[in-house]
Amino acid sequence: MSLGSVLRARKDMEAQHAEDPDEAAYLLTPSAEQNGRSRRNRFRNWTRSLSLFLTRYTRVIPMLCFVIFAFFFVLSHGARDPTSSKTKVYNNTIQKLKANVNRFPGKYHFLNTFIYSLGADQLTTFGEQQMVNSGIAFYNRYEKLARDNTPFIRSSGEARVVMSAQNFSQGFHQAKKSKKILDIDYPYPVLEVPEGDGSNNTLDHDLCTAFESGEPYSTMSSKAQQTFLATFLPAITARLNADLVSANLTATDTINLMDLCPFGTVASPIGATSSFCYLFTEDEWHLYDYYQTLGKYYGYGPGNPLGPTQGVGFVNELIARMTGKAVNDHTTVNHTLDDSNETFPLGRALYVDVSHDNDMTAIFSALGLCDSTPPLSNTSIETTRQTNGYTAAWTVPFAGRAYFEKMDCQGVEEELVRIIVNGRVMPLETCGGDSLGRCTLSRFVESLSFAARGGKWDECFVA
């Protein structure tokens, strides 16, 4: 099966499995990734830039259990164009290549007529539809709650994040309307939490100065990535330069060309595979995936001593929402908003937050979901078995999703909590999760002591 047909099939599956798209086994299983040799998984390793690909785990709501609280966290907005700075860099690489090479043969032939046309920073049409699909999925998964409840929706303030939240609400409404249910609350309000210098915002990191600009924290990610790039990128660059005489590509140019595979694909309304994807081998895509994973792990994850602290404010908000008690936090919480029932209501059944992938990496770490992952090697690639399931491709793709569930179960006196990330039920080892990935609410809250005490926030402003 060609990659293009796989991607188109995936989009069809999202529509066909709208009742619960999480139940669709899309492209990758853990064993397939660990073996790393399945052709149909060749381009699975696009990490954060790819569309949502789910793995098959047991995600259905357990028998004799009833979800009474559902919090949908959109790990990242839908698929977008490159950032404004990156789109200039990518365009420069293309212009350099076309200026230096007179004729592009074989698999490079498409470059003879290729014109760079990617925009900057905005959601693509594909990304907009991803978020509509997410809203449909959320409604159908929690229909018993969603029939009579409207989600409280928050969004970080950047335009593409706000648009993602609006598209999500459109999908939720669409699903509700399809069931012939009157929806007088639509369009649902979206609370925009301001971004910018000095703004307290649990959905967008910015305040911890040691993390943002201090050494060694602010450069740990790039240093780990550069070390790893040196182990594999020179050989790829040499191959490209041998194929394209006089191209004179640098290592940076090579990474730029690899980046154009996912960005070019999600620029297509139907997710048609970019021709750039076929310029690299399957093994090279696995290396690229691990390179991106190192960036998240040492940038915002447990590999950075201050990474998890950037997610503490959100975790304390989650505790408040699950327990119905006021937020107790002295880090990134915006108390002007969170101290008001109008802008941070408690006791609701459905919540939705939309944020950025970097912030969600920090939040997962603050929740302890990455505690079993040993420090990642920056000199050799590691499989997901070695990393205990940690890879950016599984945690923070575009339009990635996390469900936080609180449920009543027959025969259990206390409410139970479960977390599902991109279709994977998390084991919740820090609070003694059972075989279905559930902890009691009290043990779940107790396991979040790192967040409750503010993480390492006191180290953020040390001169």
BELKAMO-V601227 format. One line per field, one symbol per residue. ss: DSSP state (h for helix, s for strand, l for the rest). phi: phi as a letter, one per 20 degrees, with the letter a starting at -180 (. if undefined). burial: I if it has 16 or more other ideal C-beta (glycine too) atoms within 10 Angstrom, else O. Layout:
BEGIN
ss->???
phi->???
burial->???
END
This chain:
BEGIN
ss->llhhhhhhhhhhhhhhllllhhhllllllhhhhhhlllhhhlllllhhhlllllllllllllllsssssssssslllllslllhhhhhhhhhhhhhhhhhlllllhhhhhhhllllllllllslhhhhhhhhhhhhhhhhhlhhhhlllllsssssllhhhhhhhhhhhhhhhhhhhhlllllllllllsssslllllllllllllllhhhhhlllhhhhhhhhhhhhhhhhhhhhhhhhhhhlllllllhhhhhhhhhhhhhhhhllllllllhhhhhllhhhhhhhhhhhhhhhhhhllllllllhhhhhhhhhhhhhhhhlllllllllllhhhhlllllllllllsssssllhhhhhhhhhhlllllllllllllllllllllllllhhhhlllllsssssssssllllllssssssllsslllhhhlllllllsshhhhhhllhhhhllllhhhllll
phi->.ffgffffffffffffdffagfeeefccdgfffffmcegfegdfeelfeeffdddecfdffggmccfdbcdddegbgfgcfffffffffffffffffffedfbdelfegffgdfcfcfebmefegffffgfffffffffffdgfefgdcdfeddbfffgffffffffgfffffgffffemdfcfeefffdeeegdpgnefbfdbfaefffffceeeffdfffffffffgfecfgfffffffffdgmflfegfgffffffffffffffegdmffffffeecegffffffgfgffgfffeeceffdgdfgffdfgfffffgfffemdgfdbcddfefgefedffdbfdneecccccbdffffgffgfffnfdfeefgffddbfcefffelnebffedcfgmfbcdddccecfndfefdcbccdlndfeflffcmgefdmdcfgffffgfdfgfgenldgfefcff
burial->OOIIOIIIOIIOOIOOIIOIIIOOOIIIOIOOIOOIOOOOIIIIIIIIIIIIIIIOIOIOIIOOIOIOIIIIIIIIIIIIIIOOOIIOOIIOIIOIIIOOIOOIOOOIOOIOOIOOOIOOOOIIOIIIIIIIIIIIIIIIIIOOIIOOOIIIIIIIIIOIIIIIIIIIIIIIIIIIOOOOOOIOOOOIOIOIIOIOOOOIIIIIIIIIOIIOOIOOIIOIIOOIIOOIIOOIIOOIIOIIIOIIOOIOIOOOIIIIIIIIIIIIIIIIOOIIIIIIIOIIOOOIIIIIIIIIIIIIIIIIIIIIOIIIIIIIIIIIIIIIIIOOOOIOIOIIIIOOIIOOOOOIOOOOIIIIIIIIIIIIIIIIIIIIIIOOIOOIOIOOIIOIOOIOIIIIIIIIIIIIIIIIIIIOIOOOOOIIIIIIIIIIIIIIOIIOIOOIIIIIIOIIIOIIOIIIOIIIIOOIOOO
END
